Amino acid sequence: MRTAFVAFDDMTALDFVGAFDPLTRLDTMDLAPFPFEWNICARAETVTTTANLQFGADSVGESLTEYDIVVIPGGAGTRTLREDDHFLSWLRTADPDLLASVCTGSLLLGAAGFLDGQTATTHPAATDELAAYCEVADDRVVDEGEIVTARGVSSALDLGLYLVERLTDEETRKTVAEQMDYPDAR
């Protein structure tokens, strides 16, 4: 199972890391019943988050076609990227089994045409913007089958754990949540 974690300038670091951490524990904790590989995919070698944290990309500008899962964070950068034809064309190369976003990452999904006829969620301050692309739900995680979206910044952890369970089972989700000391209310 190959996962692309999309990164871009002015993303919110927790959006990225909150989903990344639980998912990559499938490998680091040897919990995946399948090979689990991931790459940080970006259009530049280094991206800088809103708070000036930098991430280096493993894959720069390469097609996202070969990935089974693509995870897109949100952040201030989504506002300009949803008007960036080059970025959106790159994003459209994705044809995964599972496409996921955190916070305003759903605006990028919408701008790229992935949310037509879907229901999605986003940060409460961006619901009007998201409504231009799809039906908007107020839930922390919305699962539309091939597309899963998470609400605001802190929901990135919810998304990561949700995807762990979806890829494996409830017991694995609980194991990862316990290792993270995450208050698993489910």
N, C-alpha and C positions, 0 to 999 in steps of 0.2 A: 504494500500500500504506500503510494508516494503522495506526500502532502506538500503543497506550496503555501508558504506563509508570505503573503504579499506585503511589501514594505514600501513606504513613500515618504517624502519630506512632509513635515508637519502632521504626521500621524500621532495619535495618542499612544504613548508607550504601553500603558496598561491594557488598552484594547488588543495590542499585539501580544504582549507577554501573558495576559490573562488566559487567552485561548491556547497559546503555545505551550505553556507549562504543563497543564493536565494532559494534553494530547501527546506530548513527547515523552511523558512518563510511561506510556505504553511500551516504549523501547527501553528507556533508562531503568525501569523497574522490571523489565522482562515480563510484561503482562500481555503483550499482543500475541494472539494465536496465529499471527501472520507477520512477515517482515514489515517493519514500519520505518520508512525513511522520510526525511523532510529536507526542504531547502528554503532559504530566505530568498525570495524572488523580487527583484526591483528593476527599475529602468536605469539605475545608476549604481556604481560600486558601493557607495556609502549613502545612507539616508540619515537625516537628522530629524528627530521627533520635535514636537512643539516645545519641549523643555530642554532641547539641545543634547539629548542622549543620542548617540550614533550607533547605527547597526551596519554591519558589512553584509553585502549580498553574496550568496553562493551562486546565483544565477542572475545575470544582468541582461535584460531585454530579450531573453530567450522565450520562445513560445511556452504557454502554460498547458498545451495540449496533452502532454504526457502524465499529468498529475491526476490522481484519483480524487483528491480533496484539494480545494482551494479556499483559503481563509483570508478574509480582507478586513483589516481594522478600520476604524474611523479616525476622526480628528479634523482639525481646521483645514488641512490640505485637501479634504474631499470637496470643499466648496469650489476650488479652482480646477481640480482634476475632473470633475464631472462635466466640465466644458472643454477638456483637453482631448482632442480627437486622437492624438498619438497614444496617450495612455489608455483611452477607452478601446481603441483598436487592439492594443496589446492584451487588455483584460478579456476581450472577446475571443482570444485564442483559447481560452479555457473551455474545456468540454468535460468537466469532471463528473463522477458519480454523485459528488456532494459539493455544493458551493455554500460557504458560510460567511457571514459578516457580523461585525460587532459595531454597535453604535451607528455613526453616520457612514460606515462602510456600505450600508444598504443604499445610500444615495448613489454610490458608484455602481452597485448592481443595477439599480434602476436606470441610470444614465446609459449603461451598456446594453440595456434591453432585456436583462435577465428576469425582471420582475413583472413582465406583462402577464396579466390575469392572475397574479399571486397576491397573497397577503404577507406583509412583512412588518417589522418593528424597527425602531430607531430611538435615539435619544429624544426625550420629550420635547426639547426645544427645536427639533428638526422634523416634527410630524407633518407640518404643512408642506415642507419641501418634499418629503417622501410621498405624500398624497398625489403628487403629480405623476407618479410612476405606478402606483398600486393601491390596494386597500391597506390601511394602516391599523395594526392591532396594538393594544397597550400592554401585551404580555412581555415578560422578560425574555422568553425564547419562543420563537414561532417556527414550527416545523412544517414546511410545505412539500416534504418528500425529498426532492433533489436540492432544495434551497432551505437553509436554516439561518434565521437572523436573530440577533440578540439586541436588547434595548440599549441602555446607556453603558458608560464605561465599566462599571463594576460587574455588569452582566457578562463580561468576557470570561470570567471564571465559570459562571453558570453554563455558558456556551461550551467551553472546553470540556467540562465534566459531562454535559449532555451528549456531546459527540463521542466521548469515551464510552459511555453506556450504549450509544447507538451502534458503535463499531464492535463492541464486545458484549457486555451484559451488565446488569445492575450490580452484581458483586464486585466486578472490576472497578466500576465507578466508585463504589463505597471504599474500596481499597485505596484508590488514588486520592479521594477526598480525605480519608483518614491520614494518609501520609502527608498531605498538604496542611493538615490541621484546619480543614475547611468545615464550618458548621453545616453539616449535611442535614437539612431539615426534611428531606424527602423520606 
